[in-house]
Each structure stands twice: as C-alpha cells, then as structure tokens.
Amino acid sequence: MKIKDEVQKTLNNLIQQPINRLEQDNYRLTQKALSEIEDELYSPLLELSHSQ
C-alpha cells in the first residue's frame, strides 16, 4: 500500500538523520508502535481504495 510505504520511508529517513539521540529514539518508538497496529491502522484505507 502506497501510504504505508510512504510512512515507513519517512520514518526511516527521520531515524537516519536525527537532530539528537532523544529525537531518534522517539522516531524509533513511533515506528515500533505503528508496526504493532498497522493492520488496524491501514485496513480502513485499504477498504476505501478497493471501494473506489
């Protein structure tokens, strides 16, 4: 799914170029949290794209 790929790509880029360690840790925590709920998070978008 394009949106999911873009979110992952953006977080990966942010993790690689942090301003400081705390910021990098925050992006990693965000990435981990999103990966744990990705099915629930992205399924409405997937359903919407199939209905159009």
C-alpha positions as CSV (number, residue, x, y, z in Angstrom):
1,M,0.0,0.0,0.0
2,K,1.4,3.3,-1.0
3,I,0.5,5.3,2.1
4,K,2.0,2.6,4.4
5,D,5.2,2.6,2.3
6,E,5.5,6.4,2.4
7,V,5.0,6.4,6.2
8,Q,7.7,3.8,6.6
9,K,10.1,5.5,4.2
10,T,9.6,8.9,6.0
11,L,10.2,7.4,9.5
12,N,13.3,5.6,8.2
13,N,14.7,8.8,6.8
14,L,14.0,10.7,10.0
15,I,15.7,7.9,12.1
16,Q,18.8,8.2,9.9
17,Q,19.0,12.0,10.2
18,P,18.1,12.9,13.8
19,I,19.0,16.1,15.4
20,N,19.7,14.3,18.7
21,R,19.6,10.9,20.3
22,L,16.2,11.6,22.0
23,E,14.6,12.5,18.7
24,Q,16.0,9.3,17.1
25,D,14.6,7.3,20.0
26,N,11.2,8.9,19.6
27,Y,11.1,8.1,15.9
28,R,12.0,4.5,16.6
29,L,9.3,4.2,19.2
30,T,6.8,5.7,16.8
31,Q,7.9,3.2,14.1
32,K,7.5,0.3,16.6
33,A,4.1,1.5,17.7
34,L,2.9,1.8,14.1
35,S,4.2,-1.6,13.2
36,E,2.2,-3.1,16.1
37,I,-1.1,-1.6,14.9
38,E,-0.5,-1.4,11.2
39,D,-3.3,-3.8,10.2
40,E,-5.8,-1.9,12.3
41,L,-4.5,1.5,11.2
42,Y,-4.3,0.9,7.4
43,S,-7.2,-1.5,6.9
44,P,-9.8,1.3,6.5
45,L,-7.6,2.9,3.9
46,L,-7.3,-0.4,2.0
47,E,-11.1,-0.9,2.1
48,L,-11.6,2.6,0.9
49,S,-9.3,2.1,-2.0
50,H,-11.0,-1.1,-3.0
51,S,-14.4,0.5,-3.0
52,Q,-13.4,3.2,-5.4
